[in-house]
């Protein structure tokens, strides 16, 4: 039996889904990982056929060498961990099984470089600039305009994303990021992005105004296929996502087409092929559908793949795996005949998770289809990051107000216990 290799850096909900998708192609599965604690290895042993242990999964040469020592003809190399998508693609290149150039993922992990590439392709975008010191706040604000958004150049999960309306607020946000970002356990912030130090240099871009959407796109042999539009009608004051709907409750075919066209153009302009991307965009009042970010090489995070499968019958994880391996597209089912809602719940405060209570009570609510908890005991949760702790899939709501009421009802039931880190 041919073997595919799944690469992970840390524990993740996605691993079991990716392994299942690989096995559906009739392949064996081995996990490439850094050294594991015995308890975690025992748990993962139930999923995979073996382990390939390397000191650093970001070292593409070491990963390729370790896989080559296992087999001369791997079926492919797969990951859904955004922080290592580029290095895994480079390992696939070294093994001769690459489906999309690693350089494409290196580009898309640099948010400033993405802005430049999309602008060069003639696609709309906010004015943007890099800031490398609080003394630059006035000049950057003048170049970008206020209000604006400041964010890490290679961030994820809305980590330390801030909206600023004055020069003083921009300078204060810069100071906050310099103070807090080095404390992050996410390894990506501790490595250069090209020549940029992501702990000291941040992206500032003009604030977009309009409804927010997400679209997963599949690119196979140069043809981009958007899967569906996911609307984000419930957003909190920190820009954290509280609720999504697929398909949107009120979106014309013409507007859907405009969103699909923007996502397709962005994916192709960035050079994506035989891979997927989770794309977020805002239908700006002046610019029209405008890309916010492109998460290339992986499908949507959290329980969004469950949302998309319920709504469309398309399993985006299985699609992503088939693109990475070059296997035939997976069979598709039919989605539910009504909109599906996705509610997200976050822990308040900061600390390591002890446990989550109340999810069984939420599962008993009449509108709830499924409850998915993706955090684990011992995981560090902070107010700076949009960590989808508990995810609830629902149907049978009438409108956005109905969905918001369901979120409020479930929020009263879910309880997070944290301990100081």
Secondary structure, DSSP 8 states (H G I E B T S, - for coil): --EEEEE-SS--THHHHHHHHHHTTT-EEEEEES---HHHHHHHHTT-SEEEE-S-TT-HHHHHHHHHHH-SS-SEEE---GGGHHHHHHHHHHHT--SS-HHHHHHHT-HHHHHHHHHHTT-----EEEE-SGGGHHHHHHHH-SSEEEEETT--TTTT-EEE-SHHHHHHHHHHHHHHGGG---GGGGS-BTTB-TTT-EEEEE---S-EEEEEEEEETTEEEEEEEEEEEEE-TTS-EEEEEES-SS--HHHHHHHHHHHHHHHHHTT--SEEEEEEEEEETTTEEEEEEEEETS---TTHHHHHHHHHS--HHHHHHHHHHT----------SS-EEEEEE---S-EEEEEEE-HHHHHTSTTEEEEEE---TT-EE-TTS----EEEEE----SHHHHHHHHHHHHHH-EEEEE--
